[in-house]
């Protein structure tokens, strides 16, 4: 049975748009973290091997030398080649992108990319380099799902990656944490934000989040 920390994890991943980011503390400067090579050519292989490689490299960054800011940058560089944030953003936005100008869509995709990558890598650092186990890989044409578990000293929880094969190789288009789809969770948050305010209000909220993350050194 999943413990309370698994529920907390799902909430930490998903409740990330409407909250306010707190200023980050300045840290001492330990040895510099190694710069990560973006996840790229390996994506041309099978999705399970690609996911295993990226998560292994992310753990090496978290466990390696460097301060929090340096590790966030290295994780961001790595994961930009693993996450297809444009596909995730369009899935999450749904009808909210209808009848928007090309400039509005482009800005939304850019802001979501920065916001999601930074948020995701910040969440990775919360768990102090957990272990990963890998389950089944299900491939149907250009779509795949890779089942993993994140294992900490006190708990273990399921994190599955929905993937598709593009020209660059396999890329993750959704992440399902303990059965909770991040894309669908974003959809409900975006719908609520637009209904309460407007699409421009949603863009302003994303701009504020990305700006706050940048001030904290989140990439």
C-alpha positions as CSV (number, residue, x, y, z in Angstrom):
1,X,0.0,0.0,0.0
2,X,1.3,3.5,-0.9
3,X,2.2,5.6,2.1
4,X,1.4,9.2,2.9
5,X,4.6,10.4,1.2
6,X,3.4,9.1,-2.1
7,X,0.3,11.2,-1.9
8,X,2.4,14.2,-0.9
9,X,4.6,13.5,-3.9
10,X,1.6,13.6,-6.3
11,X,0.4,16.8,-4.8
12,X,3.9,18.3,-5.0
13,X,4.2,17.5,-8.7
14,X,0.6,18.6,-9.6
15,X,-0.2,21.7,-7.5
16,X,2.4,23.9,-9.1
17,X,0.6,26.6,-11.1
18,X,-1.7,28.4,-8.6
19,X,0.7,28.5,-5.7
20,X,3.2,31.3,-5.1
21,X,6.9,30.5,-5.3
22,X,8.9,31.4,-2.3
23,X,12.3,33.1,-2.7
24,X,15.2,30.7,-2.6
25,X,17.9,30.9,-0.1
26,X,21.5,31.7,-1.2
27,X,23.8,28.7,-0.8
28,X,27.5,28.3,-0.2
29,X,29.6,27.5,-3.3
30,X,30.8,23.9,-3.2
31,X,32.6,22.3,-6.2
32,X,31.1,23.0,-9.6
33,X,28.6,20.4,-10.9
34,X,29.5,18.7,-14.1
35,X,27.6,20.1,-17.1
36,X,25.1,17.6,-18.4
37,X,24.8,16.8,-22.1
38,X,21.2,17.2,-23.2
39,X,19.3,13.9,-23.7
40,X,19.4,13.5,-27.4
41,X,20.7,10.7,-29.6
42,X,19.9,8.0,-27.0
43,X,16.2,8.8,-27.7
44,X,16.5,7.0,-31.0
45,X,16.7,3.7,-29.2
46,X,13.9,2.0,-27.2
47,X,11.9,4.2,-24.8
48,X,12.7,2.1,-21.7
49,X,16.5,2.3,-22.3
50,X,16.2,6.0,-23.0
51,X,14.2,6.6,-19.8
52,X,16.6,4.5,-17.8
53,X,19.6,6.5,-19.2
54,X,18.1,9.9,-18.5
55,X,17.0,9.0,-14.9
56,X,20.4,7.5,-14.2
57,X,22.1,10.6,-15.4
58,X,19.7,12.8,-13.4
59,X,20.6,10.8,-10.2
60,X,24.3,11.3,-11.0
61,X,23.8,15.0,-11.1
62,X,21.8,15.1,-7.9
63,X,24.4,13.1,-6.1
64,X,27.4,14.9,-7.6
65,X,29.2,18.0,-6.6
66,X,27.8,21.5,-7.0
67,X,25.3,23.8,-5.4
68,X,21.5,23.7,-5.9
69,X,21.6,26.3,-8.7
70,X,24.3,24.4,-10.6
71,X,22.4,21.2,-10.3
72,X,19.1,22.7,-11.4
73,X,20.9,24.0,-14.5
74,X,22.5,20.7,-15.3
75,X,19.2,18.8,-14.8
76,X,17.4,21.4,-17.0
77,X,20.0,20.9,-19.8
78,X,19.5,17.1,-19.5
79,X,15.7,17.0,-19.5
80,X,15.1,19.5,-22.3
81,X,16.0,16.6,-24.7
82,X,13.7,14.2,-22.8
83,X,10.5,16.1,-22.3
84,X,8.3,17.2,-25.2
85,X,6.8,20.1,-23.5
86,X,5.0,21.4,-26.6
87,X,3.0,18.2,-26.9
88,X,2.3,18.3,-23.1
89,X,1.3,22.0,-23.2
90,X,-1.1,21.5,-26.1
91,X,-2.7,18.5,-24.3
92,X,-2.9,20.4,-21.1
93,X,-4.3,23.6,-22.7
94,X,-7.0,21.8,-24.7
95,X,-9.7,24.2,-25.9
96,X,-7.9,27.2,-24.3
97,X,-5.7,27.5,-27.3
98,X,-8.6,27.7,-29.7
99,X,-8.9,31.0,-31.5
100,X,-5.7,32.3,-30.1
101,X,-3.3,34.3,-32.2
102,X,0.0,32.6,-33.3
103,X,1.9,35.0,-31.1
104,X,-0.2,34.0,-28.1
105,X,0.2,30.3,-28.8
106,X,4.0,30.7,-29.2
107,X,4.3,32.6,-26.0
108,X,2.2,30.0,-24.1
109,X,4.3,27.1,-25.4
110,X,7.6,29.0,-24.5
111,X,6.4,29.9,-21.0
112,X,5.0,26.4,-20.3
113,X,8.3,24.9,-21.5
114,X,10.4,27.0,-19.1
115,X,7.9,26.6,-16.3
116,X,7.5,22.8,-16.6
117,X,11.2,21.9,-17.0
118,X,12.2,24.1,-14.0
119,X,9.4,22.8,-11.9
120,X,10.1,19.2,-12.8
121,X,13.8,19.4,-12.0
122,X,13.1,21.2,-8.7
123,X,10.9,18.3,-7.7
124,X,13.7,15.9,-8.6
125,X,15.9,17.6,-6.1
126,X,13.3,17.2,-3.3
127,X,14.0,13.5,-3.0
128,X,17.8,13.5,-2.5
129,X,18.7,11.1,-5.3
130,X,16.1,8.3,-4.9
131,X,16.5,4.9,-6.5
132,X,14.5,4.0,-9.6
133,X,13.1,0.7,-10.6
134,X,11.8,0.0,-14.0
135,X,8.8,-2.1,-15.0
136,X,7.2,-2.8,-18.3
137,X,7.6,-1.0,-21.6
138,X,4.5,-0.9,-23.7
139,X,5.0,0.2,-27.3
140,X,2.2,0.7,-29.9
141,X,3.5,2.2,-33.1
142,X,4.9,5.7,-32.3
143,X,3.4,5.7,-28.8
144,X,4.9,4.1,-25.7
145,X,4.4,4.0,-21.9
146,X,7.3,3.3,-19.5
147,X,6.5,2.2,-16.0
148,X,8.9,3.2,-13.2
149,X,9.0,3.4,-9.5
150,X,10.7,6.0,-7.4
151,X,12.1,4.4,-4.2
152,X,13.0,6.4,-1.1
153,X,14.0,5.1,2.3
154,X,10.4,5.5,3.5
155,X,8.3,4.7,0.5
156,X,8.0,3.9,-3.2
157,X,5.6,5.3,-5.7
158,X,4.7,4.8,-9.4
159,X,5.8,7.4,-12.0
160,X,5.0,6.4,-15.5
161,X,6.1,8.2,-18.7
162,X,3.8,8.5,-21.7
163,X,6.0,8.9,-24.8
164,X,5.9,9.3,-28.5
165,X,8.4,8.9,-31.2
166,X,9.3,12.1,-33.2
167,X,12.0,12.9,-35.6
168,X,14.5,13.4,-32.7
169,X,13.6,10.1,-31.1
170,X,11.5,9.2,-28.1
171,X,10.2,12.1,-26.0
172,X,7.9,12.1,-22.9
173,X,4.6,13.8,-23.5
174,X,3.0,13.2,-20.1
175,X,4.0,12.0,-16.7
176,X,1.6,10.0,-14.5
177,X,2.4,10.2,-10.8
178,X,0.5,7.6,-8.7
179,X,-2.2,7.5,-11.3
180,X,-2.4,11.3,-11.7
181,X,-1.7,12.6,-15.2
182,X,0.2,15.9,-15.0
183,X,-1.3,17.0,-18.3
184,X,-4.9,16.4,-17.1
185,X,-4.1,18.1,-13.8
186,X,-2.7,21.1,-15.7
187,X,-5.9,21.1,-17.8
188,X,-8.1,21.6,-14.7
189,X,-5.8,24.3,-13.4
190,X,-5.7,26.1,-16.8
191,X,-9.4,25.8,-17.2
192,X,-10.0,27.3,-13.8
193,X,-7.5,30.1,-14.4
194,X,-9.0,31.1,-17.7
195,X,-12.6,30.9,-16.4
196,X,-11.7,33.1,-13.4
197,X,-9.7,35.6,-15.4
198,X,-8.8,35.2,-19.1
199,X,-6.2,33.6,-21.3
200,X,-4.1,36.7,-20.9
201,X,-4.4,36.3,-17.2
202,X,-3.1,32.8,-17.5
203,X,-0.1,34.1,-19.5
204,X,0.6,36.7,-16.9
205,X,0.5,34.0,-14.2
206,X,2.9,31.9,-16.1
207,X,5.2,34.8,-16.7
208,X,5.3,35.5,-13.0
209,X,6.0,31.9,-12.2
210,X,8.9,31.7,-14.7
211,X,10.3,35.0,-13.4
212,X,10.2,33.8,-9.8
213,X,11.9,30.5,-10.7
214,X,14.6,32.3,-12.6
215,X,15.3,34.5,-9.6
216,X,15.7,31.3,-7.5
217,X,18.3,30.0,-10.0
218,X,16.0,27.4,-11.5
219,X,17.8,27.5,-14.9
